[in-house]
């Protein structure tokens, strides 16, 4: 009997525990169910479907539609747009939850009407669209996705507008849209949709890079140069050679902080631009990237259209302690002018470090100009005679100045470890420590500025 009672008691305890557990699960489901419903409703609203309290009545939506369509009459267009603005402002001032949905309805109604409006009404419509986009950027509104399609339709038509003022206004709005980000922006799907919207606007603006109007071409250059998509912004680079100085200047400003797209090597030739404004802008861009005045002056000589100026640049490189002399001389030794390459050969021989002599041997062996090969061979033979050798390959070069500056008081193996392996020389983009003055003496002080590395 005792065993039977114990058996019943144990089953009773287990059954009670199971019932309690099921009850707790049931209560938890009841508590979480409203949250799931709210999330679902919130997701629906983010796609532009308002709740019952936020939705416009049929009469209100019809009123907005009729007001937008009345703008098709040129005589009533100004008054119609004023009524439309007043109606939207009334909802905004009252902080009505209907305001964002009313704005979407208004923009949707204006989209098909835009191509048929007169010029002044089209420009005024773009102003209204700009104000709506600004409002959405500053306020939380779950239906912002519903605004993208009609806004794209209006902007696409405006970018092809025959009236320059409308086209310029649309380009300004597109440039502002690169940074447009509603507060409700959250999910990956929304990010993807916004990126697709940006891409569509960018494709529409690309054709304007070849527009015959200089102002439109310049504005399109500035707009696409500011695009977050690097492949889109790169489409503007050919306009560095545009015939209009205004276009070249706007492109420099647009890509000033994007050296990965516009390297300093491509900015340097514009220091010699025929337009003073372009040359000054190029100078300012390089200064903002950290280059000092001496380096910019050398870059201007190195990229000058006159071969005489470029040839004289070799002497200026040898006289400067602020640049990597070898890198700059190697760049001059690759110049298209034989006269410049010959001057670089003489400077390389005077520099006298091993890598300079190696480059000199390359010029003697493979330069396409016979006179440059002769000059390089003569310099090598003169160096060989001065050292008592019979072959240029057996020249004893002067030690690398960098070794003296960084390892003069240490054993050779320790100095070699300190310096590490020498990276290959790259003109105008090297990020290496420069060689010291050709005398071989350490220059001291802070490290000199590198050529156009920013």
N, C-alpha and C positions, 0 to 999 in steps of 0.2 A: 504493500500500500504506500509506504514511504517513497519507494522508487517511482511509482505511478504519479504521485503528487509532484515529485521533483521534475518528472518529464513534462507534466502539464504546465508547471511554472516556467520552465525554460522555453517552451513553445510560446507561452503567453508573452514573455519578455521579448522574444525575437519578433513576434507579430507586431507588438507595440512599436518597436524600433522601426520596422519596415513602414508602418503606417505614418509614423512621424516624419520619416525621410521623404516619403511621397508627398506629404503635406507641405514640407518645406520647398520641394521642387515646384509644386503647383503655385505656391505663393510667389516664388521667384519669377516664374513665367508671367504671372499677372502683373508684377512690378515692372518688368522689362518690356512688355508688349506695347505700352503707349510710346516708349522711346523709339521703337522700331517703326511704328506708324508715323511718328513725327519726322524721322529721318527720311522715310519714303516721300512724305509730303514735301519736305524741304528740297529733296532731289528733284521732284517734279517742278517745284517753283523755280529752281535754278535754271531749268530749261525754258523758262518764260511762261509757265502756267500758273497764274495767280490763284490765291485762295478766294473763297466766295466774298470775303470782306474787302479784298483788294481789287477785284476785277471791276472793269468799267461796265456800266450798263450799256445796252444796245444803243440807246439814244445818245449817250455820251460818245461812244465810238463813232457813230454815224455823224455826229456833229463835227468831230475832228476830221473825219474823212471828207466831208463836204467843204469844210473850210480850206483844206489843202487843195482840193480840186478847183475851188474858185480862183486860185492863183493862176490858173491857165488863162484867165482873162487879164490881159495886160493892164486894163484900166482899173481892175479891182485887186491886182496882185499885192500892192503895198498894204492896202487896208486888210486884206485877207491874212497876210503874214502877221500883221500887228495883232489881229484878233487871235490868231493861233498862239502867238507868244503870250498874250494876256491870259489866255485860258490855261496854258501850262504853268505860268507864273503864279496863278491863283492857287492851283493845287500844291505847288512847291512852297509858297508862303504859308499855307495852312498846314504844311507838313503832312499832307494826306498820303496814305499808303497807295493811293491810286496814281500818284505823280509819275513814278517810273514807268508804269504800264501805259499811261497816257502819252509819255514821250516816245515810247516804242511805237505806239499806234500812229503818232504824228509822223515819225520818220518813215515808217512803212508806207504811209499814204503819200509822202513827198517823193519817194524813190521813183515810181513810174512817171511822175509828173515832171521831174527835173529836166529831162532833155527838151521838153516842149515849152519851158518857161522862157521869158525874155531875159536878156543878159543881166539886168539889175536884179531880177528876182532869183536868178541862179546864184549870183554872188551872195544875196541875202540868205538864201537857203543854206549855203555852206556856212555862213555865220551861225545860223540856228543849229546846224549839226555840230559845229565846234562847241557851242555852249552845252549841248546835250552830253557830248563826250566828257567835257570837263565836269559836269554834274555827276556823272556815273563814276568818275575817278575819285571824287571826294565824298561820295555817299554810298552806303551799303544798299545794294539792290540785287535781288536774286535773279532778275530776269535779264541781266546784261548780255547774255549770249544771244538773246533774240534781237539785239541791236546790231550785231555784226553784219548780217546779210544785207539789210537795207542800207546801212552806212557804206558798205563796200560798193553797192550799186550806184549810189550817188557819187562817191569819190572816183569810181572808175569812169563814169561819164564826164565828171569835171576835169579829170586829167587829160581827156581828149577834147576839151572845150576849145573852140576857136577863139574865144575871148581870152587874151593873156591874163587879165586880172583874175578870172575864175580859175584858170589853170594854176597860177601862182598860189592862190588861196588854198587850192586842193593839195598842192605839194607841201605847204606849211602844215596842214592838218595831218598829212601822212607822216611827216617828220615827227610831229608831236605824238603820233600813235605808236612810234617805236617804244616810247616810255610809258604808254598808257596801260595802267594796271588797276582794275577795279578792286575794291577791298574784299569782295566776296570770292576773289580768285583763289582757288585752293586745289582742286583735284587734277590728276594727270590728264584726264580727258579735256578739262578746260584749258590746260596749258597747251595741249596739242591743237585744240581749235583756235586758240589765239595765235599760235605760231603759223598755222595755215592761213589765217587772215592777214598776218603781216606779209607772208610770202606772196599772196595774191596782190596785195597793194604794191609790193615791190616790183612784181612783174609788169604791172600796169605802168609804173613810172619809168621802167628801163627804156622804153621807146623815146622818152623825152631827152635822153642824153644826146640824141642827134637832131634835136629840134633846131629849126633855123633861127628862132628867137634867142638871142644871147641871154636875156634875163631868165627865160624858162630853162635853158640849158644849164645855166649856173645854179639855179635853185634846185633842179633835178640832181645835179652833182652833189650839192650839199645835203640833200635829202637822202640819197642812196649811200653817200659816204658815211652817214650816221646810222645806217641800218645795222641791227644787231647781228644779222647773218653776214659773216665775213665773205662768203662767196658772192653775195649780192653787192656788198661794198666794193669788192675787187673789180667789179665791172666798170668802175669810174676811173681806173688808173690810166687808160689811154688818153683821157682828157688832160693829162699833164702837158700834152703837146697841142692842146686846143689853140686855135688862132686867136681866141678872145682872152685877154689878160684877166678879165673878171672871172672866167671859168677856172683858169689855173689857180687863181688866188683862193677862190672858194673851196676848191678841192684840197689845197694845202691846209686850210683851216679845218676842214672836215676830218682829215686823216692825221692831224697833228699828233693826237694821242694814240695813234694806232700804228706803231713802228713795225708791227708784224705784217701789216699790209703795205705800208709805204716806208721802206727802210731809208735810213739817212743817206745811203748811197744814191738814191733816186731824188732826194731833196737837194743834194749838193749842186747838181747842174743848174738848178733854178736860181742859184746865187748870182749867176751871170745872165739872168733873164733880161730881155730888152726893156721890159716894163719895170719901173722902179718899185711899184707896189708889190709885184710878185717877188722880186729879189729881196725886198725888205721882209716880206712874210716868210720866205724861206729861211732867212737869217734868224728870225724870231722863233721859228719852229725848231731849228737846231739848238738855239740857246735854251729853249724849254726842255729839250731832251738832255741837257747837261753838258753840251760842248762849249768850250771857252772860245774867246775871240781869236786867239792864235790858231787854234785848230780849224776854225771856220775860215779864216783867211787862207790857210794852206789848201783847204778843200776847194775854195773858190779858184785858186791858181791851178789846182790839179784838174779841174773840170772846165777850164776856160776854153772857149771855142778857138782861140788863137794858139797854134802850135808853138809859137815863140814864147808865150807866157807859160805854157806847160813845160817847155824845155828848161826855162829858168827856174821852175819850181824845184828842180833837183837840188840846186844850190841852197834854196831856202830850207829844204828838208834837212840837209846836212848841218845847217846852222841852227836848227831847232832842237831843244832838249825836251820838248813837251810831247813829242810824237815818237812812235816806233819807226825809226828811220828806215829799217829794212823793209817793213811792210809797205811804206809809201813809195820807196824806190822800186820795189817789185811791181807795184801798180803802174808806175811810170814806164817801167821796162816792157810793159804789155800794151802801151799806147799804140794807137793806129798809125801815128806819125813816126817815120824812121828817125827824124831829127830828135824827137823826144826820147826815143829808145836809146839813141847814141849818147845823149846827155845823161840818161839814167845809168848807162854802162860806165861812164867816167865816175859818176858818184858812187856806184857800187865798188869800183876799184879803190876809190879813196876811203870808203868805209872799211874795207879790208877784213871784215870778219868772215868766218868760214862759209856761212850761208850766202853772204853777198858774193863771194868768189864762185860758189857753185852756180848761182844765177848768171854770173858773168860767163862762165864756161858754157852754159846753155845758150846764151846769146851768140857766142862765138861759133857754136856748132850748128844751131838750127834757126837763127833769125832769118826771116824771109828776105831781108834787104842785105845786099852784098856789102854795102858800106858799113852797116852796123856790125856785121860779122867781122869785118876788117878792124874796126875800132876795138871791139871786144878782144880779138886775138892780139892786137898790138898791146893792149893794157896788160893782158896775161903774160905776154913775153917780157914786157918791161918789169913786171913784178918778179918773174922768174930770174931775170938777170940781176935784179937788185939783191936777191937772196942767194945767188950763186948756184942755182939749179939750172937744168937744161930743159925742163918740161914744166908747163904750167900746172900740170897735175901734181907736181911736187912742191908747189909753193908752200911756204910756212906762213900761214895767216897769223895776224895778230890775235891775241886771246879775245874771247867774247867779253865785252864790257860787263855783261850781267854777272859773269862769274867773279870778276873783281869786286863788284859792288856788293855781292851777297855772300861770297865765300872766300875772301882774301885771307882771312885769319883762321881758316879751318883747313883740315886736310882735304885732298881732292875728292876722296870718296864721300866725305861728309857734305862738302859743298855741292856735289852732284845730287845727293839725296835731297838737299834743301831746295835746289832748283827744280828737280823732278824732270820728267820728259818734256821736250820742247814741242809744243803744238805746231801744226803747219801754219805758215803765214797766210793771212787772208786780208787783202787790201780793203780798207775802209770799213771793215766789220770785225777786225780782230779784237779780242778781249784779253790780250796778253800784256804783260809788263813790257815796256819799251826798253830797247837797248840804250845804254848811256851814250854820252857824246862820243864822237868818233875818236877822240883823243884817248879813250879807254879809261878815263878817270870817272869815278862815281860822281853823279850829279848831286846826290844828297837831297834832303827835303822830301815832300810827299811824292807819290807816284805820279808821273805825268799823265795827261789825259790821252786816252786811246782814240784812234781815228774813227769817227763816225760809228761808234758801237752802240748807240742808243736807238 
